[in-house]
Structure formats: structure tokens, C-alpha cells
Amino acid sequence: MIIAKGIRKKYGNKSALNGVSLKAEKGKITAILGPNGAGKTTLIRIILGLIFPDDGEVRILDKDPFKDKSIFKKIGYIQELPNLPPFLTGREVLEFSAKIKGVDKSEIPKLLEMVGMTENADKKIAKYSKGMIQRIAIAEAMLGNPEVLIMDEPNMGTDPVLITNFRSMVKNIAKDGRKVLMTSHEMEDVKKIADKVYFIFKGSVYFEGTVEDLIKRFLGIRVIVETEDIENLKAEANKINFIKGVEEEGKNKVILTLTEDKREELIKRLVLAGVRIRSFYLDNELEEAYLNIVKEAMSND
Ligand SMILES: Nc1ncnc2c1ncn2[C@@H]1O[C@H](COP(=O)(O)OP(=O)(O)OP(=O)(O)O)[C@@H](O)[C@H]1O
């Protein structure tokens, strides 16, 4: 497990973390969300023992990262803006890291393939785009199948194949009983892979829970009903006390916001009222829940 307890950090007079605690469990993917400047990178660096906190404690692989540097061979870390030597090729960067980590070089071709860099592996980093540098940094972090993978805003660009490969690789790392801790602005990544979410705002944990909890709390439970009986549906929905919102979307679609998860009762009531339902499904717009949490956190500030 990765544990951070009561972490405080100031840069000069400015407080970056005000007593943050976090747990990243074995076999789980834990995501840290929050607007720019919330303190995500500072927290990650403290967890990695790269900068000292003013107060608080960290344990990673049961060790104190400030005292026991041997754990770093078991940790894969992708930093926000990877800083790779421009005079080396992508392959050379991986070979160099493999040597430091004591990992067999034979892993490298498979990793290059995974991040879609086989063809560009022998070009100098200086000639790479930002996305290509990021891919090499991801391959580097994956070397030696790390016990812990820590990623500060990993960004695979827009290639859908790469994104899918990357997500499934990260999921497999967690499935294998390892730990993954990531910060992200990519809501799709968080929605598709995270088990637990910490939302940090101005250096404090504002929300902690699953992605589902976050959506429920900041979006309500939204269901989309498609029907030709729009008027009938709206009339019935307005009579139901656990529905707090009725929004028409397009010709045959209505979004209902429920205050609690009473989907079965809702279907029953609509059917009994004679509404012919074409389809009925949950609307999980994490992006919108995220904006609502930011709005709420700002208004409480
Ligand atoms: N080396 C530093 N010196 C002074 N202030 C810093 C330093 N690093 C970060 N800060 C400040 O600490 C706060 C938290 O920064 P941090 O980089 O941890 O946020 P973040 O959540 O990772 O942001 P982003 O999403 O933009 O990467 C910000 O107000 C930032 O300006």
C-alpha cells in the first residue's frame, strides 16, 4: 500500500498542501484529480521522496522513501513533463534505464511496440515531438514490471489504439496485485480505469470515493429515457418525488435526474402510466460531475 498521512507543504509563504492523507491500495488504480495548482504534483513528489514535506508521513512498499532508496528499483514513475536527454535515441534511453534498474534489455522491443515507437526508436530525442517523448517515458516506467506505477498526468495523445493499449496495460498492472497512483485531467482515463478518486482543491482533499460516488454526489443519478410519448413521460416524471430534474434533449429523449438510485421503481411507474419506453440507460458524464465539484469547491472557498 502507498500511504500518505497529514502531508503539509509550503513554498515560501504559500501553502501547497494543508494536511493531505491518501491511501493507494494493492490491486487498485487510485487517481488524484484537481484543477491546476491544486497540489497534485507536489503530493506525488513527496510520496516519491523527491521533496520533503514540512509535516506528515509517507510509506511506500512499507518503507519510508526518504530513508530507503532501494525501493526505487520497484517503482515506475512517469513525470508530468518528462525530461529525457536530447542526445540519446529512445532505445538508448530505455537501455540506459534498464541497466540502472537491473532489468533485462530483451523487454525493450515489446515496450517500444506497446507505446507505438518501434519505428522511431533509433531517432534522437531532440527530434521527437512531445507526444513521442511521453511515450518513451511511459515505456521507461514500465521497464521491469514495477511493483508500483506512479504517473503524473500521463498523456497518450489522441491515437485510439495507443490509448486502449495503455489503459489495458495499466489495468493489468493493477490486476496483477500491484499499485497504481496517477494524477489526471483526462476524465475518460479516470472513468475507464480508476477504482478510487481523490479530488484535491487548494491543497486539501475535497472528495474521496469511487468514480460512481463522485458522479452520484455531484451530478445526481441521471438516466436517459427515449420514448415517443414525451408529454406523457414528462407529466408522470413531474409527479415523482425522487426526480429532481426533467430535461428534454432532442425529439425523443428526456434526461431525468434522480435524488437516489430508484431506477427500478421509476421504470415501473412509467410503464404503469402507459409510457412506451424505447430505451432507458444511465448517463455517466464524469466531465460534468468534475465541473460541478470544482464549482462547489470554489463557492465554499
Ligand atoms: N517549486 C515551487 N516553488 C514555488 N511554488 C511552487 C513550486 N511548485 C509548485 N508550487 C506552487 O504550489 C501549488 C501546487 O502546485 P502543484 O504543481 O503541486 O499543482 P498541480 O495540482 O500539480 O497543478 P497542475 O495540474 O497545473 O500540474 C501551486 O500554487 C504552485 O504554484
The ligand as a Gaussian input file, in Angstrom:
#p B3LYP/6-31G(d) Opt

LIG

0 1
 N        8.952000      24.792000      -6.809000
 C        7.933000      25.581000      -6.464000
 N        8.134000      26.790000      -5.932000
 C        7.129000      27.599000      -5.557000
 N        5.820000      27.272000      -5.684000
 C        5.535000      26.071000      -6.214000
 C        6.559000      25.174000      -6.659000
 N        5.972000      24.039000      -7.148000
 C        4.637000      24.251000      -7.044000
 N        4.364000      25.454000      -6.492000
 C        3.027000      26.004000      -6.171000
 O        2.358000      25.063000      -5.341000
 C        0.988000      24.903000      -5.712000
 C        0.719000      23.439000      -6.100000
 O        1.433000      23.145000      -7.293000
 P        1.423000      21.694000      -7.975000
 O        2.374000      21.746000      -9.122000
 O        1.635000      20.685000      -6.943000
 O       -0.091000      21.632000      -8.502000
 P       -0.779000      20.625000      -9.538000
 O       -2.091000      20.263000      -8.931000
 O        0.148000      19.530000      -9.882000
 O       -1.006000      21.559000     -10.804000
 P       -1.078000      21.189000     -12.401000
 O       -2.385000      20.491000     -12.613000
 O       -1.074000      22.558000     -13.020000
 O        0.116000      20.381000     -12.728000
 C        0.769000      25.898000      -6.849000
 O        0.231000      27.057000      -6.304000
 C        2.154000      26.145000      -7.405000
 O        2.242000      27.432000      -7.939000

